[in-house]
């Protein structure tokens, strides 16, 4: 049985800006609630290698041309699981919503918790960014979750597992395949493996499971608002740009 949910398949931890990004394979993850079988199917790997063997071009962009209403906006790419929500097959009394999923001809309920502040975060970001939710989960699960999560109708595009690259056993989100200018593209993801090709475009966020006091989405709202005024977000977000070269680092 292939996993419905996203996962980095090899141990991957990274320290960035003094904060540890948690391994999504931790014992708290939903992945431990189901058998981890057929993690990466050989035919999917072969297909992935073929699809990503050549440089991206206008014929293979993952997103349609930029809509007129987003002409002057940057692109904000959001991960879903453990970034915006946490899901579990185990019954959760205070779940924000429940999604029925069919697996092997049987219906299983998936209990979904929303990260604190996610509704206001999505509303505010939808006003100033083109919003893309890019998840390594399968659409069978992620689509109904997003139908419930996107209460403000701000998600412009949804990308699922088939849009990821398979790199060293990880599902990687290759921003160069979106069809958007990289200087104007930001990704927020709890797994550094997901943005390993584009660390300079990433804002790390800790993995969230059920902490009701978490404030990370709320805390980054002002920073993301400021980033809309920067010509090249990579000059702000690139972890390799040191303080010894302030002239090369953009200011907000």
LUMDOTOR-622565 format. One record per residue (C-alpha): residue number from 0; residue in three letters; x, y, z. Coordinates in steps of 0.25 Angstrom, whole numbers, plus 5000, padded with zeros to 4 digits. Example, Ala and Ser with C-alpha at 12.3 -4.5 7.8 and 13.67 -1.06 7.14 Angstrom:
REM residues 2
<node k="0" r="Ala" X="5049" Y="4982" Z="5031"/>
<node k="1" r="Ser" X="5055" Y="4996" Z="5029"/>
***
This chain:
REM residues 252
<node k="0" r="Unk" X="5000" Y="5000" Z="5000"/>
<node k="1" r="Unk" X="5006" Y="5013" Z="4996"/>
<node k="2" r="Unk" X="5006" Y="5024" Z="5006"/>
<node k="3" r="Unk" X="4995" Y="5035" Z="5005"/>
<node k="4" r="Unk" X="5003" Y="5045" Z="5013"/>
<node k="5" r="Unk" X="5016" Y="5052" Z="5011"/>
<node k="6" r="Unk" X="5029" Y="5048" Z="5017"/>
<node k="7" r="Unk" X="5044" Y="5050" Z="5015"/>
<node k="8" r="Unk" X="5049" Y="5036" Z="5013"/>
<node k="9" r="Unk" X="5063" Y="5037" Z="5019"/>
<node k="10" r="Unk" X="5067" Y="5043" Z="5032"/>
<node k="11" r="Unk" X="5068" Y="5058" Z="5030"/>
<node k="12" r="Unk" X="5070" Y="5069" Z="5041"/>
<node k="13" r="Unk" X="5076" Y="5082" Z="5039"/>
<node k="14" r="Unk" X="5079" Y="5094" Z="5048"/>
<node k="15" r="Unk" X="5076" Y="5107" Z="5042"/>
<node k="16" r="Unk" X="5075" Y="5121" Z="5049"/>
<node k="17" r="Unk" X="5077" Y="5114" Z="5062"/>
<node k="18" r="Unk" X="5065" Y="5105" Z="5061"/>
<node k="19" r="Unk" X="5064" Y="5090" Z="5059"/>
<node k="20" r="Unk" X="5055" Y="5086" Z="5048"/>
<node k="21" r="Unk" X="5048" Y="5073" Z="5052"/>
<node k="22" r="Unk" X="5049" Y="5060" Z="5045"/>
<node k="23" r="Unk" X="5036" Y="5057" Z="5039"/>
<node k="24" r="Unk" X="5038" Y="5042" Z="5041"/>
<node k="25" r="Unk" X="5038" Y="5044" Z="5056"/>
<node k="26" r="Unk" X="5030" Y="5035" Z="5065"/>
<node k="27" r="Unk" X="5019" Y="5046" Z="5066"/>
<node k="28" r="Unk" X="5016" Y="5046" Z="5051"/>
<node k="29" r="Unk" X="5004" Y="5040" Z="5045"/>
<node k="30" r="Unk" X="5013" Y="5031" Z="5037"/>
<node k="31" r="Unk" X="5015" Y="5022" Z="5049"/>
<node k="32" r="Unk" X="5001" Y="5019" Z="5050"/>
<node k="33" r="Unk" X="5001" Y="5012" Z="5037"/>
<node k="34" r="Unk" X="5010" Y="5001" Z="5031"/>
<node k="35" r="Unk" X="5021" Y="5007" Z="5024"/>
<node k="36" r="Unk" X="5021" Y="4998" Z="5012"/>
<node k="37" r="Unk" X="5024" Y="5001" Z="4997"/>
<node k="38" r="Unk" X="5030" Y="5015" Z="5001"/>
<node k="39" r="Unk" X="5035" Y="5018" Z="4987"/>
<node k="40" r="Unk" X="5030" Y="5009" Z="4976"/>
<node k="41" r="Unk" X="5040" Y="5006" Z="4966"/>
<node k="42" r="Unk" X="5031" Y="5010" Z="4954"/>
<node k="43" r="Unk" X="5029" Y="5024" Z="4961"/>
<node k="44" r="Unk" X="5044" Y="5025" Z="4963"/>
<node k="45" r="Unk" X="5046" Y="5022" Z="4948"/>
<node k="46" r="Unk" X="5035" Y="5032" Z="4943"/>
<node k="47" r="Unk" X="5040" Y="5043" Z="4953"/>
<node k="48" r="Unk" X="5055" Y="5041" Z="4947"/>
<node k="49" r="Unk" X="5049" Y="5042" Z="4933"/>
<node k="50" r="Unk" X="5041" Y="5054" Z="4936"/>
<node k="51" r="Unk" X="5052" Y="5062" Z="4943"/>
<node k="52" r="Unk" X="5064" Y="5058" Z="4934"/>
<node k="53" r="Unk" X="5063" Y="5071" Z="4926"/>
<node k="54" r="Unk" X="5063" Y="5085" Z="4929"/>
<node k="55" r="Unk" X="5049" Y="5091" Z="4931"/>
<node k="56" r="Unk" X="5043" Y="5099" Z="4920"/>
<node k="57" r="Unk" X="5030" Y="5106" Z="4917"/>
<node k="58" r="Unk" X="5023" Y="5093" Z="4912"/>
<node k="59" r="Unk" X="5026" Y="5086" Z="4926"/>
<node k="60" r="Unk" X="5023" Y="5097" Z="4936"/>
<node k="61" r="Unk" X="5015" Y="5091" Z="4948"/>
<node k="62" r="Unk" X="5006" Y="5104" Z="4948"/>
<node k="63" r="Unk" X="4998" Y="5111" Z="4938"/>
<node k="64" r="Unk" X="5003" Y="5125" Z="4933"/>
<node k="65" r="Unk" X="5002" Y="5136" Z="4944"/>
<node k="66" r="Unk" X="4988" Y="5141" Z="4945"/>
<node k="67" r="Unk" X="4986" Y="5156" Z="4943"/>
<node k="68" r="Unk" X="4981" Y="5158" Z="4957"/>
<node k="69" r="Unk" X="4994" Y="5153" Z="4962"/>
<node k="70" r="Unk" X="5003" Y="5161" Z="4952"/>
<node k="71" r="Unk" X="5010" Y="5169" Z="4963"/>
<node k="72" r="Unk" X="5010" Y="5158" Z="4974"/>
<node k="73" r="Unk" X="5020" Y="5148" Z="4978"/>
<node k="74" r="Unk" X="5018" Y="5133" Z="4979"/>
<node k="75" r="Unk" X="5016" Y="5127" Z="4993"/>
<node k="76" r="Unk" X="5018" Y="5112" Z="4993"/>
<node k="77" r="Unk" X="5012" Y="5105" Z="5005"/>
<node k="78" r="Unk" X="5014" Y="5091" Z="5010"/>
<node k="79" r="Unk" X="5002" Y="5085" Z="5017"/>
<node k="80" r="Unk" X="5005" Y="5073" Z="5027"/>
<node k="81" r="Unk" X="5011" Y="5078" Z="5040"/>
<node k="82" r="Unk" X="5013" Y="5092" Z="5034"/>
<node k="83" r="Unk" X="4998" Y="5096" Z="5033"/>
<node k="84" r="Unk" X="4991" Y="5084" Z="5039"/>
<node k="85" r="Unk" X="4993" Y="5070" Z="5046"/>
<node k="86" r="Unk" X="4986" Y="5058" Z="5042"/>
<node k="87" r="Unk" X="4984" Y="5045" Z="5049"/>
<node k="88" r="Unk" X="4976" Y="5032" Z="5047"/>
<node k="89" r="Unk" X="4974" Y="5031" Z="5062"/>
<node k="90" r="Unk" X="4962" Y="5037" Z="5067"/>
<node k="91" r="Unk" X="4964" Y="5052" Z="5072"/>
<node k="92" r="Unk" X="4953" Y="5057" Z="5080"/>
<node k="93" r="Unk" X="4955" Y="5072" Z="5077"/>
<node k="94" r="Unk" X="4958" Y="5070" Z="5062"/>
<node k="95" r="Unk" X="4955" Y="5082" Z="5054"/>
<node k="96" r="Unk" X="4949" Y="5073" Z="5043"/>
<node k="97" r="Unk" X="4949" Y="5058" Z="5039"/>
<node k="98" r="Unk" X="4952" Y="5053" Z="5025"/>
<node k="99" r="Unk" X="4947" Y="5039" Z="5020"/>
<node k="100" r="Unk" X="4958" Y="5033" Z="5012"/>
<node k="101" r="Unk" X="4956" Y="5020" Z="5004"/>
<node k="102" r="Unk" X="4968" Y="5010" Z="5006"/>
<node k="103" r="Unk" X="4967" Y="4996" Z="5000"/>
<node k="104" r="Unk" X="4952" Y="4997" Z="4998"/>
<node k="105" r="Unk" X="4950" Y="5001" Z="5013"/>
<node k="106" r="Unk" X="4947" Y="5015" Z="5018"/>
<node k="107" r="Unk" X="4956" Y="5021" Z="5029"/>
<node k="108" r="Unk" X="4954" Y="5034" Z="5036"/>
<node k="109" r="Unk" X="4965" Y="5044" Z="5036"/>
<node k="110" r="Unk" X="4965" Y="5053" Z="5048"/>
<node k="111" r="Unk" X="4970" Y="5067" Z="5044"/>
<node k="112" r="Unk" X="4975" Y="5078" Z="5054"/>
<node k="113" r="Unk" X="4978" Y="5092" Z="5049"/>
<node k="114" r="Unk" X="4991" Y="5099" Z="5053"/>
<node k="115" r="Unk" X="4987" Y="5111" Z="5062"/>
<node k="116" r="Unk" X="4986" Y="5124" Z="5054"/>
<node k="117" r="Unk" X="4985" Y="5116" Z="5041"/>
<node k="118" r="Unk" X="4972" Y="5123" Z="5037"/>
<node k="119" r="Unk" X="4976" Y="5137" Z="5039"/>
<node k="120" r="Unk" X="4990" Y="5134" Z="5033"/>
<node k="121" r="Unk" X="4984" Y="5128" Z="5020"/>
<node k="122" r="Unk" X="4974" Y="5140" Z="5019"/>
<node k="123" r="Unk" X="4985" Y="5150" Z="5020"/>
<node k="124" r="Unk" X="4995" Y="5143" Z="5011"/>
<node k="125" r="Unk" X="4984" Y="5141" Z="5001"/>
<node k="126" r="Unk" X="4983" Y="5156" Z="5000"/>
<node k="127" r="Unk" X="4997" Y="5159" Z="4997"/>
<node k="128" r="Unk" X="5002" Y="5146" Z="4990"/>
<node k="129" r="Unk" X="4999" Y="5136" Z="4979"/>
<node k="130" r="Unk" X="4997" Y="5124" Z="4988"/>
<node k="131" r="Unk" X="5001" Y="5110" Z="4984"/>
<node k="132" r="Unk" X="5000" Y="5098" Z="4993"/>
<node k="133" r="Unk" X="5010" Y="5088" Z="4990"/>
<node k="134" r="Unk" X="5009" Y="5075" Z="4997"/>
<node k="135" r="Unk" X="5016" Y="5061" Z="4996"/>
<node k="136" r="Unk" X="5003" Y="5055" Z="5000"/>
<node k="137" r="Unk" X="4994" Y="5048" Z="4990"/>
<node k="138" r="Unk" X="4982" Y="5056" Z="4984"/>
<node k="139" r="Unk" X="4972" Y="5046" Z="4989"/>
<node k="140" r="Unk" X="4975" Y="5051" Z="5003"/>
<node k="141" r="Unk" X="4980" Y="5065" Z="5001"/>
<node k="142" r="Unk" X="4969" Y="5070" Z="4992"/>
<node k="143" r="Unk" X="4958" Y="5068" Z="5002"/>
<node k="144" r="Unk" X="4967" Y="5073" Z="5013"/>
<node k="145" r="Unk" X="4969" Y="5086" Z="5006"/>
<node k="146" r="Unk" X="4954" Y="5087" Z="5002"/>
<node k="147" r="Unk" X="4952" Y="5088" Z="5017"/>
<node k="148" r="Unk" X="4964" Y="5096" Z="5021"/>
<node k="149" r="Unk" X="4963" Y="5107" Z="5010"/>
<node k="150" r="Unk" X="4951" Y="5114" Z="5016"/>
<node k="151" r="Unk" X="4955" Y="5128" Z="5010"/>
<node k="152" r="Unk" X="4957" Y="5122" Z="4996"/>
<node k="153" r="Unk" X="4971" Y="5128" Z="4995"/>
<node k="154" r="Unk" X="4979" Y="5115" Z="4990"/>
<node k="155" r="Unk" X="4981" Y="5118" Z="4975"/>
<node k="156" r="Unk" X="4988" Y="5105" Z="4972"/>
<node k="157" r="Unk" X="4989" Y="5091" Z="4978"/>
<node k="158" r="Unk" X="5001" Y="5082" Z="4975"/>
<node k="159" r="Unk" X="5002" Y="5068" Z="4980"/>
<node k="160" r="Unk" X="5012" Y="5056" Z="4980"/>
<node k="161" r="Unk" X="5013" Y="5054" Z="4965"/>
<node k="162" r="Unk" X="5019" Y="5068" Z="4964"/>
<node k="163" r="Unk" X="5030" Y="5065" Z="4973"/>
<node k="164" r="Unk" X="5044" Y="5060" Z="4969"/>
<node k="165" r="Unk" X="5050" Y="5047" Z="4975"/>
<node k="166" r="Unk" X="5063" Y="5051" Z="4980"/>
<node k="167" r="Unk" X="5071" Y="5041" Z="4989"/>
<node k="168" r="Unk" X="5058" Y="5036" Z="4995"/>
<node k="169" r="Unk" X="5052" Y="5049" Z="4998"/>
<node k="170" r="Unk" X="5040" Y="5056" Z="4991"/>
<node k="171" r="Unk" X="5046" Y="5069" Z="4987"/>
<node k="172" r="Unk" X="5039" Y="5081" Z="4982"/>
<node k="173" r="Unk" X="5046" Y="5087" Z="4971"/>
<node k="174" r="Unk" X="5043" Y="5102" Z="4970"/>
<node k="175" r="Unk" X="5049" Y="5104" Z="4957"/>
<node k="176" r="Unk" X="5038" Y="5095" Z="4951"/>
<node k="177" r="Unk" X="5027" Y="5104" Z="4955"/>
<node k="178" r="Unk" X="5028" Y="5114" Z="4944"/>
<node k="179" r="Unk" X="5030" Y="5126" Z="4954"/>
<node k="180" r="Unk" X="5042" Y="5135" Z="4955"/>
<node k="181" r="Unk" X="5051" Y="5130" Z="4966"/>
<node k="182" r="Unk" X="5054" Y="5144" Z="4972"/>
<node k="183" r="Unk" X="5039" Y="5145" Z="4975"/>
<node k="184" r="Unk" X="5037" Y="5131" Z="4980"/>
<node k="185" r="Unk" X="5036" Y="5127" Z="4995"/>
<node k="186" r="Unk" X="5034" Y="5113" Z="5001"/>
<node k="187" r="Unk" X="5030" Y="5110" Z="5015"/>
<node k="188" r="Unk" X="5032" Y="5095" Z="5019"/>
<node k="189" r="Unk" X="5035" Y="5087" Z="5032"/>
<node k="190" r="Unk" X="5044" Y="5078" Z="5024"/>
<node k="191" r="Unk" X="5057" Y="5083" Z="5019"/>
<node k="192" r="Unk" X="5058" Y="5072" Z="5010"/>
<node k="193" r="Unk" X="5046" Y="5077" Z="5002"/>
<node k="194" r="Unk" X="5054" Y="5090" Z="4998"/>
<node k="195" r="Unk" X="5068" Y="5084" Z="4997"/>
<node k="196" r="Unk" X="5069" Y="5090" Z="4983"/>
<node k="197" r="Unk" X="5065" Y="5104" Z="4987"/>
<node k="198" r="Unk" X="5070" Y="5107" Z="5001"/>
<node k="199" r="Unk" X="5071" Y="5121" Z="4998"/>
<node k="200" r="Unk" X="5056" Y="5122" Z="4995"/>
<node k="201" r="Unk" X="5052" Y="5115" Z="5008"/>
<node k="202" r="Unk" X="5046" Y="5120" Z="5021"/>
<node k="203" r="Unk" X="5047" Y="5108" Z="5031"/>
<node k="204" r="Unk" X="5036" Y="5105" Z="5041"/>
<node k="205" r="Unk" X="5036" Y="5094" Z="5052"/>
<node k="206" r="Unk" X="5027" Y="5082" Z="5050"/>
<node k="207" r="Unk" X="5014" Y="5084" Z="5057"/>
<node k="208" r="Unk" X="5006" Y="5072" Z="5063"/>
<node k="209" r="Unk" X="4996" Y="5078" Z="5074"/>
<node k="210" r="Unk" X="5002" Y="5089" Z="5082"/>
<node k="211" r="Unk" X="4991" Y="5099" Z="5084"/>
<node k="212" r="Unk" X="5000" Y="5110" Z="5088"/>
<node k="213" r="Unk" X="5008" Y="5110" Z="5075"/>
<node k="214" r="Unk" X="5010" Y="5124" Z="5069"/>
<node k="215" r="Unk" X="5019" Y="5121" Z="5057"/>
<node k="216" r="Unk" X="5009" Y="5125" Z="5046"/>
<node k="217" r="Unk" X="5005" Y="5137" Z="5053"/>
<node k="218" r="Unk" X="5019" Y="5141" Z="5056"/>
<node k="219" r="Unk" X="5024" Y="5141" Z="5042"/>
<node k="220" r="Unk" X="5012" Y="5149" Z="5036"/>
<node k="221" r="Unk" X="5019" Y="5162" Z="5037"/>
<node k="222" r="Unk" X="5032" Y="5157" Z="5032"/>
<node k="223" r="Unk" X="5025" Y="5151" Z="5020"/>
<node k="224" r="Unk" X="5017" Y="5164" Z="5018"/>
<node k="225" r="Unk" X="5031" Y="5172" Z="5018"/>
<node k="226" r="Unk" X="5036" Y="5162" Z="5008"/>
<node k="227" r="Unk" X="5026" Y="5166" Z="4997"/>
<node k="228" r="Unk" X="5034" Y="5179" Z="4996"/>
<node k="229" r="Unk" X="5048" Y="5172" Z="4993"/>
<node k="230" r="Unk" X="5053" Y="5171" Z="4979"/>
<node k="231" r="Unk" X="5060" Y="5157" Z="4981"/>
<node k="232" r="Unk" X="5055" Y="5149" Z="4993"/>
<node k="233" r="Unk" X="5067" Y="5140" Z="4992"/>
<node k="234" r="Unk" X="5076" Y="5152" Z="4997"/>
<node k="235" r="Unk" X="5068" Y="5152" Z="5010"/>
<node k="236" r="Unk" X="5066" Y="5137" Z="5012"/>
<node k="237" r="Unk" X="5079" Y="5131" Z="5007"/>
<node k="238" r="Unk" X="5085" Y="5124" Z="5019"/>
<node k="239" r="Unk" X="5099" Y="5125" Z="5012"/>
<node k="240" r="Unk" X="5099" Y="5140" Z="5012"/>
<node k="241" r="Unk" X="5107" Y="5145" Z="5024"/>
<node k="242" r="Unk" X="5107" Y="5157" Z="5032"/>
<node k="243" r="Unk" X="5121" Y="5160" Z="5027"/>
<node k="244" r="Unk" X="5115" Y="5164" Z="5014"/>
<node k="245" r="Unk" X="5104" Y="5174" Z="5017"/>
<node k="246" r="Unk" X="5105" Y="5181" Z="5004"/>
<node k="247" r="Unk" X="5100" Y="5169" Z="4997"/>
<node k="248" r="Unk" X="5088" Y="5166" Z="5005"/>
<node k="249" r="Unk" X="5075" Y="5172" Z="5002"/>
<node k="250" r="Unk" X="5069" Y="5181" Z="5013"/>
<node k="251" r="Unk" X="5054" Y="5182" Z="5016"/>
***
